[in-house]
């Protein structure tokens, strides 16, 4: 008889795969189960942007730590994972947003992050296809990109975990020392009442236009869009792939909305990069982010032997490695590498 695993992970996306990888490195016997293919779901639907965000201290701590882990892992990743340490340019439309860029620069430097302010001339030298009249921007040098489906499969392979394709209807029925729910926006199906809401995002990808954009480009109003609670929002977010293709985002829409945000999202991108109108979009798709009330993930023990690693909003790829470090520490009983309390599951109780 095959012994039960030490840890059973439900969900073979990037978060589940990272948890399997970290737990296996710590000596645990791990099994992963998912009704779909590894690296599918929200992992396949996302942009793969590895970005440090500073909307609050907990977000900054987790994203900074996780992006550092990605840089350490990069040398082991296969070429098909397309890891690219390209940085991010936050675009300021006017002097008000330039003030925001300066404030962001101050925070980043206080936390030891490499970043530099771009004036109007430097912005256009870096990204000549942006529209005229923008005030400048902020280049964050340590951000990167990765093709998450390949990275997911790599992490699973390295973990040597048994991966089973099957549907799970109850976490309590799984035979393991610990069970981890890492099913993203689908987590409430297994944990009724969980404070996680699906939040739809639209994406488009173009044909190959090498050099059209040189960095991931994000408007400085993005955080207001990402962390707000409005039912619908769009923001300028264009990211070049090493292939020369361009990924176009960003949008957020709760599951009860009906109108498509694809056209407003594209129009927002055209407003910042007018030349995009002449680029051929070859595919569009949607995915669902797992959103919590405070836009921070739930990482930790839910009850008895059941743990959660969900609620990452649009930062699942970025924070997957940091999430896995925290979760492994909590399951195996050693101190987490960064404070775990901001992400505790019970913070929404009462």
C-alpha angles and dihedrals in degrees: 000000000000110000119241114260120254089236131020114199119200108206128048098207124113094284094049091045092050090050090051090049095050096043091049090050087055091054102262123139105236136193125187125203129187136157091224138045121293110267093020128117117042091351092063092041097054133089099241094229112161101205138165110225127191107194089124138356095259092052092046093049095050097042094045092049093045096048088052089054090051091054090051091049095045096088090058097047118102117251089249089067086070096212107189125181093208102143124221130265114211106203121219114206096192144357092281090058090044087059086053089051091053091050090049090050091053092052093047094049091048087058095047096255121146112238138143135200116240120208120209094274094047092048092056092044088055096041113016094175094067115108120266121264101042115142101224137272151224125268113208104196102195099058118106146175134237136181096243102199091059092043089051093054090046092054091049092049091049091050091055086215120161106250116205125189107217141115119259120210100172131029091201092061093061115103110225141106089252133009123209123200107208099157099124115208090004093062095100089064088066097031108040113210094022111152094240124117127190111243115193123222129190124214136184130193127200135210117268117299106161113207097009087118123014102189137024103275121209129172115238089239089066096098092056088054095044098046101034124100098226114132093237134020141157133196137180111266122153122170127186119219122215086249090066092252121129125227112209123202168121127131138134127197130165117235096255093063118099110188118091117247093198096099096044089047092052092046089053089053092047090052090061098034109026092181090068088079089073093050119098115240107211101181142012129190145160136230137181124242121203107240127193126194093258095035092240123118126254109238121170149038119344099178139330105330097345120106134182132220103171144101097074095145105200095339102074095114094042096048100033095100093046091046090053092052091052094045095048090052092050094048097043096041107246132117115282115241092238129023109287099193097090089062098042115140096227096058091101095051118119 
